[in-house]
Amino acid sequence: MNLIFSGKTKDVYELGDGHILLKFKDDVTGTDGKFDPGANTVGLTIEGVGQAGLKLTKFFFERLQAAGIPTHYVAANIDDATMTVIPANVFGKGLEVICRYRAVGSFLRRYGLYALEGQPLDAFVEVTLKDDERQDPPISKDALDMLGILTSEEYEILKQRTQEISGIVKEELAKKGLELYDIKLEFGRNKDGELILIDEISGGNMRAYQDGNVISPLELEKIMLDI
């Protein structure tokens, strides 16, 4: 294996067969020791969260594949905390796509003049640039097109798929008595130029609440998978 990138929550390796291997870490994003899926720094390390995150990612990616939604998922090895995926090219230097059902986190920090904490949102889709130096700035559809990052047509597909995927995740959480507040997704293009879901879907990239209380990533995965 050839290490090609070491990220905040995963290491990325190139395999000899043309596939990519993702190694899940026990690190989660956040600030001051508190978990925050929208943060661009590692906030804390939780033992076992990498393996648990992979279990939930496997669950959701197989659920999405059954629904006919294209992803990069190939297979997962839970014991090794690794996932095999097909190669995909990211948009620009990387985008994060957030689907919001309630006003919390960075949405509330930016729009608190108008939004109330926990205010319901109608599957609001927000795109941000992966840019630690500039604090992952939000970017509009027009700017994405003008800067050559994503075409207007691709943006509409991105938005539709984000809402569709997030809706499936929300439904699955609801079956366990959990409410999805927001979720962060990533997309890329496969070798044929098709827009596909990449990265992961786990407790580390979403906020879920139960009876008004936020659920930690590890606890979320235990609830979802009946561990």
JODARA-V856971 format. One record per backbone hydrogen bond with DSSP energy under -0.5 kcal/mol. NH is the residue of the N-H (numbers start at 1). CO is the residue of the C=O. If there is no record, write none. Layout:
BEGIN
NH|CO  NH|CO
END
This chain:
BEGIN
2|14  3|1  4|12  5|12  7|5  7|10  11|23  12|5  13|21  14|2  15|13  15|19  18|15  20|85  21|13  22|83  23|11  23|21  24|22  24|81  25|9  28|44  30|41  31|34  34|31  36|29  39|36  43|28  43|41  44|28  46|26  47|45  49|46  52|48  53|49  54|50  55|51  56|52  57|53  58|54  59|55  60|56  61|57  62|58  63|59  64|60  65|61  66|62  67|63  68|65  69|64  70|68  72|197  74|84  75|84  77|82  78|76  81|77  81|78  82|77  83|22  84|75  85|20  86|72  89|189  91|187  92|90  94|91  96|128  97|185  98|96  98|126  99|183  100|98  100|124  101|181  102|181  103|119  104|102  107|104  108|104  109|105  110|106  111|107  112|108  114|111  115|111  118|103  119|116  121|101  123|121  124|100  126|98  128|96  129|137  130|94  131|129  134|131  135|132  136|131  139|127  144|140  145|141  146|142  147|143  148|145  149|144  150|144  155|151  156|152  157|153  158|154  159|155  160|156  161|157  162|158  163|159  164|160  165|161  166|162  167|163  168|164  169|165  170|166  171|167  172|168  173|169  174|170  175|171  176|173  177|174  178|173  179|209  181|179  181|207  182|207  183|99  184|205  185|97  185|183  186|198  188|196  189|89  190|194  193|190  196|188  197|70  198|186  205|202  206|203  207|182  208|206  209|179  210|213  213|210  215|208  220|216  221|217  222|218  223|219  224|220  225|221  226|222  226|223  227|222
END
